[in-house]
Every structure is written in structure tokens, then in C-alpha cells.
Amino acid sequence: MARSMFSYSKSILERVSFDPKLFCKELEKAIKVLLPYEIDQLRDWLLQFTKEKPELRQCLIYIN
């Protein structure tokens, strides 16, 4: 079974979460390739994920 772009993007974002600048860059890439409903899912996931990592909250501007 093919891995969805949403799952792939999420795994990349988790891996680069140590660097806010790189996280923002990968988030921008993800937004370009995801479908509208996947972007909504990503937004929900990001809100949860960034609760534990406040330094990444600045990247939420790309998804709002």
C-alpha cells in the first residue's frame, strides 16, 4: 500500500523538529503538495504537536 503524502509529510516534520528554521521550510514544502483536506489534517496535527514544542509555533503562520 502506498504511503499517503500526509503521513510522509508528518514524519518529515517530526524528524526536523529539532530546528525551527528547517521545520518551517519543510512545512512550506508540505503545504505545496498536500490536498486541501490533508492541509486541514496537518493543521490539527500541528496544533497538538507544537504544544510540546513552543519554539515551533512561529511556523503556524504558514498554515493559517
Secondary structure, DSSP 8 states (H G I E B T S, - for coil): ----HHHHHHHHHHHTTT-HHHHHHHHHHHHHHS-HHHHHHHHHHHHHHTTS-GGGGGGGGGT-
